Amino acid sequence: MDFYGRQAQLAELRAIRDKAFKDHSRLTIVTGRRRIGKTTLVTQALEAKSTIYLFVAKKNESLLCADFVEEINLTIDAFVPPETSTFKSVFSVLFKLAEKQSFSLVIDEFQEFFNINPSFYSDLQNLWDQYRKKTKLNLVVCGSIYSLMQKIFRDEKEPLFGRADFSIKLEPFETSVLKEVMLNLNKDYSNEDLLALYAITGGVPKYVELFADNDANNLQKMVELMIREGSIFLDEGKSLLVEEFGKNYVTYFSILSVLSSGISTQGAIESALGGTSVGGHLKRLVEDYAVIERKVPILAKKGTKSVRYQICDNFLQFWFKYIDKHRQLIEIKNYPGLKTLIIEDFASYSGRTLERYFLQKLAESFEFSAIGPWWATNKEHCDIDIVAIYLNKKEALAIEVKRQAGKFQPELLHKRAKHLQDKALADYVIKEQCLSMSDM
């Protein structure tokens, strides 16, 4: 697949590199979930300059240092003795080299040092503090385990706290990029095809690439690619999350499974899990792991107890809803049965995802100061799918999202918008509209 989007991030990484080479060393953190394209972005940004790329594999220190030494000697005009067998000694050599020449050093899966030799972070801090001002090194570290990267760089007790000059967090592709991909796959694509791509991949580049490279440009083809013997998608959710959660992942997976079914309040989640208390788990899923998000009605007062939870990632939502939930079909290799189940249910399932699509699309327009769902806690069935408040003017949109515009009931939205106005937007002009598949 061609390289799509990320123009702002490319420009930023190149500008940082140029500053490091002209002035003094810079340290940049690039984070984001696995498959989000961190390595591709960094290598694309730095391809024209001398760059050492080190991947922190799950090996012991001596074996990994041997890999590092070989890569360094192949990449730049230097010689690191093969007997250099500790992280501290390898990086000491690199910093001394940076006194004489400018180069980029990319360290991928940086958080893995924590599992191999966590004392390396202190060694790196000492080297960085000693050499930063007298070298011209563009140091870029990439990490995909959110909780560990947060701990390494944001915890005041950790040695690398406050050492980063720049931080880039990669998000999934924008809706405009997904449209560009679909157009290149099939110039006659339908909005059903676009919604399938968004609902299943969430704009995660690796998944988009797999579909693009296999000409999977509609729901049928996407499901055929995913649900088959040897597909990476079948164990992808577990692979992504077990390393984050550790050995006690079962409760977290149970919560995510319940959320994927549409249950969204803490009380309802606990009831679905047989009365298990999950307050602490929900807090960690939001704050430590960034896997779910805590939603409150737009304009709600601070401390409101009207809280709903949802899985942040479209792919994980899809994976828990269909693949993890129906693991027994995979175990007996009933792939046809699972594919049929997904395709027949998808129209119903994707309605909620269409709301996410329009929330994202509106946010990407930069026209609004606040966007989100609204619901009244003391009034039954008074939800508005999207409320968008314009920047610098007393106007707002109240939006109902329907797959089929013919099912829109304007009088019902008007009644809800009037309640919203009385409750929170008394001096605003509220415009009411329906967004459907035809508006994607």
N, C-alpha and C positions, 0 to 999 in steps of 0.2 A: 504494500500500500504506500502511496505517496505520503510525504510529510504534510500534515494539516495543522492549521492554527498555530497557537503558541508564539505569535509574532512578538508580543510584548515581552514575554519571558526570554525569547532569543535575544532581543535587543538588550535587555537588562543584563543577561549573563555576559554578553560581549562587552558591554560598557564596564562591567565590574572587572573583567579580564584586562581591559585596556588600562584602567586605573591602577591595578596591581602591577602591571608591567612598567608603567610610567613612574609611579610614586613608591609604594611599598606594598607588602603582602596584604591580601584580603582573604577572609574566610566567609564562604557562602554556604548556607544550608538549603538543600532542596528536599522537600518532603512530599508525601502523598502516598495513597494506598498502593499496594502492589498492582501492576499492570497499567498504571496511570501514565507511564511514558517518561519517567525521570531520566533514565539512562539515555534514551533516544534523544530527549531534549538537550541534555548536556553535551553529548557527542556531536549533535548537529550544530550547537552553538560554538563549540571549540574546535571543530574539525580542521580549520585552516591553520591552527597554531600547534606548537609543540605541546603535547598532552600525554601525561602518564596516567593510565587508567588502572586502578587497583580494585579488584573485587574481593570482598572479605567473605570467603567461603567458610563453610563449617568444617574447618580443619584445626589441628593443633598449631601452636605458634610457630614452631620450627618449620613445618611443612608449608605453612602459609607464607612465611618469610622467604622461603626458597622460590615460591611463585612470584612474590613481589620483586625479588632481586633479578630474576630472569626478565620480567616485564620492563623494569627500569633500564637494564642494560640494552635491551632491544629498542627502546623508545628514544632515549636522548643520548647525547655524546657524553657518556660517563661510564665508569666501571665500579660496580659495587662488588666487593669480594663475595664469592659464593658461600663462604662460611659465616656471613652475617646472618644471625639466626634469631634475633629478638626484634620485636617491634621497635623498641627504643633505639636500637642501633641502626636499623634500616632508615627510620625517619630522621635520625641525627645526620646521616649521610645526605638525605634529601635536602634538609635545611641548609647544610653547608654548600651543597651544589647550587642552591638558590641564591647564595651570596655572589655567585659568578655568572649565572645565566637565568633568564626569565623562562618560566614554563608553568603550565597548568597541571595540577595534581588532583585527579578525581578519585575519591574513595567511595565505592558503592557498597551498600548495605553496611553503613558505618556503625549501626547499632550492634552488629555482631561481635565487635570487640568486647562488648559487655559480657558475652557468654564465653569468650576465649581467654581474655586477660584484662579484666576491668581496670587494672592499675595503669593500663596504657593511656587512659584519658588524662591522668595526672602527668604522665610523661609528655604527652602532647601539649598539655597546657604549659609546661615549663619550656618546651622547645618554642612554642608559639610566642610566649612572652619574651623570650630571649632573642628570637630572630625576626619577629614581625616587622620591625622598623628598618632593619638592615638587609632585607631580602625583597625580591620581587616575584613572589610566589602567588599564583592564583589557586587557592585551595578550595575545592568544592566537595562537600560531603553530602551523600544521598542516603536517605533512610526511609524504610517503608513500614516499620513497626511504630505506630504513632506513640504509644505509651512510653517506649524506651527513648525515642528521639526527644520527646518532651522532657523526660527525666534528665537526659544528658545535657541539654542546653537551657532548660527553663527552671531547673531545680537549683535554688541558691546554694545548696550544700554540695553540688557537683563541681568538679574542677573546671569544666568548660563553660560554666555559667557566665554569660556576658561577653564571651569571646567572639561570637559571630558578628560580622559586619552587615550581612544581608541574609534575608530568609525568603525563600520562594516556596509557597505551598501550591502544588499542582492540583487543579480540579478537573473533573471530566470536561469533555468538549462542550462548547456552547451549542445552542440549537442551530445557529447559522452554519456551523461547521458540519453538523450531522446532515443538514440539507445538502451541503456541498458534496459530502461523501455519497449520499444517495443519488445525487444527480450524476456523479461520475460512474456509479454502479449501473444506473438505469435512468436515462433521461426522461423516461415516461413513468417514473415511480409514482405511487399513490401516497396519500397521507396515511393510509393504513400501513403501508410499508415503513414510512418514517416513524410512526408511532410504535411499531414493533421493534425497530432498531433502538429507539429511545427507551422503551419499557424494559427490554432485555439487557441492553448494555449500559444504560444510564450515561452513555457517552464516554465510557472507559476505553481509551485508545486500543488496548490490546484486543479486547473483544470485538471492537469495530473492525480492526485489522483482520482478525480471523474470518469474520463474515465477508469482508471485502475480497480477501484473497481467495475465498472459496465460492465467490459469486452468490452468496446467500443474501439476496436482496428483497425477500419478502418473508412473511411469517412462516410459511410452510418450509421454505429452505433453511431458515434460521433454526427452527425446531429440529429439522432433519439432521443438521450439523451438530447440534448440541446433544441430542438424545440418541446416542449410538455407542457401540462398543469402543472403548479406548478414548472417548471424548474427554478433554481436560475439564470441561464444564461440570462433569458429574461430581467431582470431588473438590471443585474450586472453592466453594464457600467454606468448607472445612479447612482447606489449606490456607486460606486467607486469615482465618480467625483463631485457629488453635494456638498458633504461636503468640498471638496477642494475649489470649485469655489464660494460657498455661493449662496444666492438667485438670483444673477445676472448671472446664469449659461447659460442662453439661447443663448447669443451671442457666448460663448465658444463652446457650443454644435453645433451651426450652422457652425462654422469654422471647427470643427472636422469632421462634416458630409461632408463638401466640400472636405477636405483633403482625406477622405476615398474613395472618388470617383476618385482620381487620379490627381486632381488639386493641384498644389504644389507651385506656386509663389504668392507673395502678391498681385500683380495686378490682377491675374486671380481669386484669392479668393474674392477680393473686388468686382470684376465684377459679380461673381456668387451670391454675397449677395446684389446685386442691388446698388452697389456703396458705401456701408458702409465702412468707414475707420477702418482697423483692425490692424494697426501697433502696437499700445499699447497692444492689446489683444495677438498678436503673441509673443511679447516680454515677456509678463507675462507667457504665456503657455510654453515658453522655459525656462525662468530663475526662475520664482517663483514656477511653478507647475511641471516642468520637464515631461510634457505630450507629447510635440512635440519636435523635434530637428531641428536645423537649419543646412542645408547641403550646402556646397560649393564644387566646384570641387577640388579633391585632388591636392595639390601643388599650389592652388590659392593664390594670393598675399593677404596680410592682407587688409581688407577694401573692398574686391571685392563686387560688387553689384549683382554678379551672384549667387543668393541665392534661394534654394528650401526648402520647409518645408515638414516634414512627421511625422505621429504619431509614437511615439517610440515603443509602446506596440502592439504586434501582435494581442492580444485578443481584445483590444479596436479598432484597425483597422477593425477587422472582425465584431465586434459588431455594429459599426457605419455603416459599409457597408451593412450589411444584416438585423440586428435586429432592430436598431433604424430607419433605412430608411424605413423599411416595417412594421412599428408599426401597420398600419391599418389591416394587415393580422392577427396580434396577437390579436387585439381588437375584431375581429369577429371570433376568434378561428380557423382561416384557417391555422392550422399547417401543413397539407399536402401540401398546396400550397407553403408555405415558404420553407419547406424542399426540395421540387422539384426545386424551384428557386435556392437555394444554391448549390445543388448537380450538376445541369446542368451548372451553371456558374463557378464552382470551378476550373476547369482546366485553364480557362482564368485568374481568380483572383489570383491563386497561383503562376503564373509565376513570378510576382514581389516579392512574398514572398520567392521564391527559391533564388533570388539574396541575400536577407537578410540572408538566411541560409548559403550560401557560404561565405558571408562577415564575419559572426560570426565564421564559421569553420576555415577560414584562420587566423582570429585574435587569435583563441584559440591555433594555432600551435606555436605562439611566434617566427615565422621566419622573421617577417616583421617589418619595422620601420614606415610604413604608409600604410593604406589600405582605399580605398573608390572609389566612382564613379568619372568619369571625363567627362566633357563636354566642348565644345568650345562655347563661347558666340557669336562669330562672324561667325559661320559656321553652317548651318542647318544640323540637323541629324548627328551630330558628337559626339555621346555619346559612352562611353565605360562603360559597366556595372560595372566592378571592375578593378582597377589598384592597384597592390600590389608591394611595393618597398622593396626589401630584406634588411636585416640588414647587414651592414659592407661590402657590395659589390655593384658594379655598375650594378645591374641587377634588372629588374622589370618584372612583369607579366601583360599582357593586356588580360582580360578575358571577353568573351561573355557568358552569361548564357542563356541557352535554355532548356525548358522542354524536348524537343526531339532533340537529337544531329543531326539528319538528316536535321534539318532546319538551321543548322549553315552555314553561308556564310564566309569562311575564307578570301576570297579576300576583302570583305567589312571590316572585322576587321583589316586586314593588312593596308588598306588605313587609317583607323582611328588611328591605332597605329603609323603610320608614321607621321601623323599630331601631335599626342601627343609628339613624339620624337622631332620633329622640334620646337615645342612650349615650352616644359618644360624639356625634358630628353635627351638632345643632346648627352651627354657622357655616356648614359646607353645602355646596351644590353636589348632589350625588347623581351620577349618570348610571343608568342600569343597562346591562347588555348581556347577551349570551355569546359564549365562545364555543365553537364546535369543531369537528374534524376539518371542516372547510376553511377554518381560520389558522391552521397550523403554519 
